């Protein structure tokens, strides 16, 4: 292939990138080629890799902002003290967030300070890095928000239910740590809509799933919510001491 043919091919690649709405990638190739005459195909490869990295970082920042996560927690910082009895291989397999792609739920429970919330945040952050639309919320906040909207503006209540159902990964912390004033019907409706969406939910709390139904005023609603969450779910119990107080030897 002659130099002109190579240039024509590269220009065609840039035009195709523009048509695919990847204008930044095409612009990067053109800018780099204008200042480098050697090995133009290598320039294309490097420019595309740089553009892909920049685009992935932009998507991650946007997903992280939407998620409402307070900080970017990384699984590489996991404390692996032997006293915690962690299955490291299993946790790192979850950290690849393939369970979200498989549309499975994840339930994490254990005593206070065992790292439940931290671990779920690490999974949520990794989901954002993979371009997965993610949202973090606490169960008490969710209940108060939905109850207020159901009372004040039924239309906005329905809209909010639809809003939460659209996230590919919804993380609900402090479940079900809330003094319910109604009989649980509203949250049953919420989890029913969430289940119909087919997307993944991470539920984090102190109580084991076997005890959930007893924490709702009406046992049948607790059973219904429990069944919808645990259907095709992965369960992870966190053990060990309170890490906020633990001092390893």
Buried (B, 14 or more C-beta within 10 A) or exposed (E): EEEEEBEEBBBEBBEEBBEEEBEBBBBBBEEBBEEEEEEBEEBBEBBBEBBEEEBEEEBBEEBBEBBEBEEBBEBEEBEEEEEBEBEEEEBEEBBEBEBBEEEBBBBBBBEEBBBBBBBBBBBBBBBBBBBBBBBBBBBBBBBEBBBEBBEEEEEEBEEBBEEBBEBBBBBBBBBBBBEBEEEBBBBBBBBBBBBEBEBBBBBBBBBEBEBBBEBBEBEEBBBBBBEBBBEEBBEBBBEBBEBEEBEEE
